[in-house]
Each structure stands twice: as structure tokens, then as C-alpha cells.
Amino acid sequence: SILLTACSPLQPVDTPLEQTPGPADSALWSSLALSESNSWYVLLNDGPAALDWRLTAIDSATENIDLQTFLWGLDTAGMLVLEHLIKAADRGVVVRILIDDTFLISEDDALLALQEHPNIEYRVFNPHQRRSNSFLTRQILNLGEFKRLDHRMHNKVMVVDNRIAIVGGRNLADEYFGLHETANFRDLELLIGGPITLEVSTAFDNYWNNPWSFPIERIAHIKSSPVKLDKILQIRDKHVHIHSEGTTEERLRRWQSLLADAETGRATLFVDEPPASSPANQEPVFREVANELIALFEDAQEDIWIVSAYLIPMPDLEGAVQRAVKRGVRVRIL
């Protein structure tokens, strides 16, 4: 009790406003003659292919990469992504990484090492103030701030050169890409490009500039150490062959082939806004995506298909589905 009452709650941080630059005008993107009016989409249904295209997108970056995720494992998939991001930063690409703090346990030394790279910025959303290398200990130390810490960031986004983006449900860990020995999490993502990419990068900026997105060096419970990035990267399995580096010409041909099979059309992005003040003060009705889903169900005329790992319908959502069924809409939920 003394420990919990003696420590003052974490206060929001004040950082300079940063925004993703406009679309890069590199030789690769220019040669693809991307449409400025229509967005395009490719479904990433297969785990290994989704990882391969992630790495290809990172390798194609010339100016900037924005990465936002809920969970990032230091396993083979996670290390492959990290390795390619570091190589991109080494060649001058500005990399911004924003991650939720839920599962960042015993990783502050690695994160601080990343932050020391001149082209990498690392921020943690809504962090635990009192940190520990034990998950249980950290939860106990922060019981006094449970109301704030119960608001998490589940977004998964990667934007490359503000030209293309990957959005969907996959975290960065082996079980999401078919590389885990026992766990296999089936998921969906979209590789997208065109005008919709600018909306995705704006959504990233909103979270990046939020006062509850903390630079890692301001919250780490350890001091910066001389941990080398090449030492961190030794964790991954070097024998996994999912991605081929390829030449610039080969990457161009891959992008051309991908775009030839892409779907095109207008897109709408639904995303919850980050908290305006403390997450602890965020009211339960503050649920933009849920409300947008309800509005879509109310307007449905023929079919509603839902594929979701988590389905805990609130009364408003249940009511919208029931009303759709009564007016003859076919509803399928997986």
C-alpha cells in the first residue's frame, strides 16, 4: 500500500510534432505509375507470404517507414522484420516504431539500442511507469494505475514511403506467420496503395504525436547500455528461408506482378482515435470503430459477413444485427 500511494501517476509527455512526409518519388514507385485517384488492395491471407511482402516492402523503402503494432516477439519473424528495418535505417531511411507496452517485458535494453540508431525512433504507447523484468511484478507495481493501463493500442500498421501500407490483424511473432512449432494464428491483412495510404499514415501520426506515446528512453527502468544491434539479431533462426533479398530489378518485377492482380476502388478507413487526455478519463462510449460497424449493419441490404478472433457483442451491436436479420439480411459470423 505504501508503494502504491507514494508514487505519483505517470504524466503525459510533451514531444515535438512530427508528420509523415508526402509520398516518396523514388525510381521504384515512379516506374510503377501508381494511380493517384484509385486505391488498390491485395489480400495477404497466407502467413509466410505476408511476412515475405513485409520484408519486400521494407527493402523497397527509400525515405521513411512507420511501424505500429501491439505485440512484437523477439523470435524468427520478429527478428527478420527488425533486421530489415535496421538495414533500411543504415541506408538512410527514417524508421519510426510505435508499440503497445503490454508485452514489453525484459526488452528495454534492446529497445534502447534501437533508439540509439540515428535513423530510428522508438515510442511506447500508454506505458507502465514502474517497470520490471517480470510480468506479474510489473502488474503489481502498477495496480494504482489500472484504470489508465486498461486502455491498450491494438493497431497494426506499416507504412512505407507513404506509398504503400500493410494493415490487418497480424502481430509480429512466429505464430502469426506459420513459423511456430505448436501455435498457428490464422489472420488477414491487406497490402494497400493509393490515396488510402495517406489516411493510414495520418492515423499513425495521430498516435505517434499523442502525449501518451513515450520515447523509450524516458520510461526505461535501466540506463542505456552498449548493447550492439548485431548481437540482438543473433536470436532468429538463420535457416528459415521465406524471403529472398533480390535485386532492385527483381523487386520492381515483383511489384509489377502484384499490382497486375490487385483490386482497385475506393476505400474507407475506420480507426479509433487515441485519447485526448489521460486514457483513464476515456469514456466507454468513446468507441468510433464499433459505432461505424453498427452504422454499416443498419445500412446493410443483403449480406453481412463477419470474420473475427474476438466477438463480444455489446447490446447496440446485437440490436443492429437483429434488425438486419428481421429485414431479410443474411448474416454469417465466423
N, C-alpha and C positions, 0 to 999 in steps of 0.2 A: 504493500500500500504506500509506504514511504517513497519507494522508487517511482511509482506511477504518478504520485501527486507532486513530486519535487521537480519533475521535468516539464518544461513548458512545451505546448504543442508546436509542431512544425509550422513555420510561417511561409507564405508563398514567396517565390524568388522573382527578382526583377532582372531580366536579361534583355539585351538589345534586340529589337525587332529584326527578324530575318525572313526573307521570302525566297521561294524557289525561282531562279531566273526563268526567262521565257524559253520556248523550245530551242534546243541547240540546232545549229545549222552546219552540222558536220557532213563530211562527204557521204557517209553511210546513209544518214536519214534523208539527205537531199536526193541521193540516187534512187531512193525508193519511191519518190514522187508521192508522198503521203497526202491524202485528201485533207483539205482544211475545213471542209463542211461536214463530211460524214465521219462518224466514228466507226471503228472496226473491232471485231471481237473474235477470239479463238478460245474454245473451251479447253482447259487443262484438266482432264479427267484422270489421267494416269500419273501416279506419283513420281516415278523416275523421269518421265518426260517433263513434268512440272519443274523438277529440280534442274534438269538439263537446260530448259529455257530460261530459268532464273540466272543460271551461270552465263548463258549466252548473252542475255540482256546486260549483265554486269560487265562482261567483256566488251560489249559494244559501246559502253558509256565513254563520252569524251569530255563532259563538263561536270555533271553532278548526278548523284544518286541519293534518294531519300528512302529510308527503310523504317517501317513502323511495324512492330509485332508484339504479341502478348507473351510468347514463350520462345526462347532460343536455347536449344540444347548444345552443349559442347561435345557433340558426337560427330559421326562422319558427315551427315548432311549439314549440320550447323557449321562444322569446320570448313567444308567445301565453300559454303557461302562466304564465310569470314575470310578465307584465303583469297578468294577472287575480289572481295571488297578491298582488301589491303593492297592487292596488285593494282586495282583501279586507282586507289589513293596514291600509290607510288608513282603512277604515270600522270598525276596532276588532277585527277577527278576529285571534286569535293564531295565527301560522304557524310551524310547526317543520319544518325541512328537514334531512334526513339523506341524504348521498350518499357513494358509494364514491369512493376517491381515485384510481382507476386512470387516468381520462382527464381529471382536473382539471389541465390544462396552461394556463398563462398566464391563469388566471381569478381569481387571488387578489384582484386589485383590485375586480372585480365582486362577488365573494363578500363582501368586507369592506364594500362599500357596502350590500349587503343586510343584513348583520349590524347595521349602524348604525340600521336602522329599529327603532323602539321595540317593534313587534309581531312582529318576525321574528327567529327564532333559527336559526342555520346551524351544523351539525356535519358533520364529515368522518370516515368510518369507516376505521380502521386506516391512518392517513396515512403518507406518506413524510416522514421527518424533514428530510432535506436536499432542498429544493425548487429547481426550476429551470423556466425557460420553455421548455426543450427536453425532449421525452420521453426521448430517448436519454441526454442528460446526467443527467437525474434518476435513470434506472435505474442508471447507472454509479456515481453518488454514493451510492446506497443498496444496493450489492451486498452489503455486510456484513450487511444485514438481510433478505436474500431469503427466508429460511425464515419470517419473520413476514409479510412483504409478499405471500407467495404465497397467503394466505388472504383472499379477497375477499367482498364482500357483494353478492349478485345480486338481492336482494329488490326488488320494485316494488310499492309500496302507496301509495294516497292515501285518507285517512280524513277525512270532512267532518262536523263537529259530532257525531262518534261515532254518527251515524245511518246513513250510507251509506259504502261504500268501493269502490274500484276495485283489483282485484288481477289479476295476469297477467304476461305476458311483455314488454310494450312498455316500452322506454326512452323518454325524452323527446327525440326528434330527428325530423327530417323523414322519414327513411327508414322510420320505424315507422308513419307516418300518411298515406302516399301523397302526400307533398309533395316528395320528392326527384326531381331530374331523371333520375337513372340508377339509383339503388338503390331496391328495394321489398321491405321485410321483412314478410312476412305473419305475423301473430301473433294471439293470442287473449287476451281478458280477460273478467272478469266484473264487472259493476256489481251490488253486493250490498247488502242491508239486513237489519235484524232482529238477532236475538241473535248471529249470527256476526260482526257488525261489532265487537262488544265484544272478541271473541277476536283479531281483526285489530289493533285498537288496542293491546291488551295486548302482542302480538308486537312492534309498533312501539316501545312503551315499553321493552321489554327491550333492544332495540338502542340506543335513544336514551340510556338510562342506563348502557350498558356503558362500562367505563373506557377502551375503545379507540375511542369516539366523541368526537372532539375538537372543541370550539368553534373555528371557523375562525381567530379572532384569536390563538389560542395556537400556531398552526403556520404561519401565513402568512409567507413569506420577505420580504415587503415591509411597510411601515408603512401604516396606514390613510391613505387619500388622499381629497380632496374630490370623488371621482367621484360624479356625480349619477345616481340611478336612471333618470331620464328619458333621460339620454344613452345608457345601456346599452340601453334598449329601442328605440333607433333602428335596431338591426340587422335586425329582422324585416321581412318583405315586407308592406307595408301593403295590398297589393292582393289578398291571399288572403282569400276570404270563405267560411269554413267555419262560423262561429258568429255567431249573431245575439244581441245583448245581451238584448233583450226586457224586458218589464216584469215586476213581481212576479207579476201575474195570469197572464201568459203562461207564466212558469216553472212556476207551480202546475199549469196545464193540461198542460204537457209531462210533469211528474212523474206526474200522474194517468193520462195515456195510457200512459206507460211501465209503471206498476205494473199496469195492467189486463192487460197481456200478459206479465207476469213469471211465472216458475216459482216454486213455493213448496215448502218442505220442510226437512228437517234438513240440516245441513252439518257437515263435519269439516275443520278447518284443519290442514295439515301445514306446519311451518316449522322450519328448523334454528335451534337456539339460538345466540346469539353466544358467543364464547369466554369462559370463566370467568376465565382468567388471560391470559397472552400468547398470541396466535394461533400463535406459533411452537411452543408446547407442546401444541397441539391434536392429538390422535392421529388417524391416518387412519380409525380405526373410529368416530370421532365423526361420524356421518352419519345423523341422525334421519330425514330425508325419504326417503333411499334405503332405510333399513330398513323404513319404513312401506310403501313401494311393494312391497318383497319380501313383506311380510305380506299385502298385498292380493292379489298374484298367487297366493300359496299358498292363499288362500281362494276364488279365482275358480272358478265352476261352469260358465259358458257362454262368456263373451266377455271378452277383454282388448283394448282399443284404446289405442294409444299415438300421440300426435302430439307430436313433439319436434324442435327445431332441433339439439340435441346428444344423440347416443345413443352413449355409450362404455360398454357394459355391463361391469360387474365380474363376476367368477365367481359371486358369490352371486345376482346378478340374473339372469344367464344360466341358472343352475340352476333358479331359480323358474319361469322361462318354459318351460324344457324339461319340467319336471314337470307344468306346466299342460297343455302340448300332449299329453303322454302320457296324461293322464286325460280327453282329449277337448275341452279348452277351445280355442275358436277364437281365435287371436292375430293381430291386424292392427297393423302398425307403419308409420307414415308419417313 
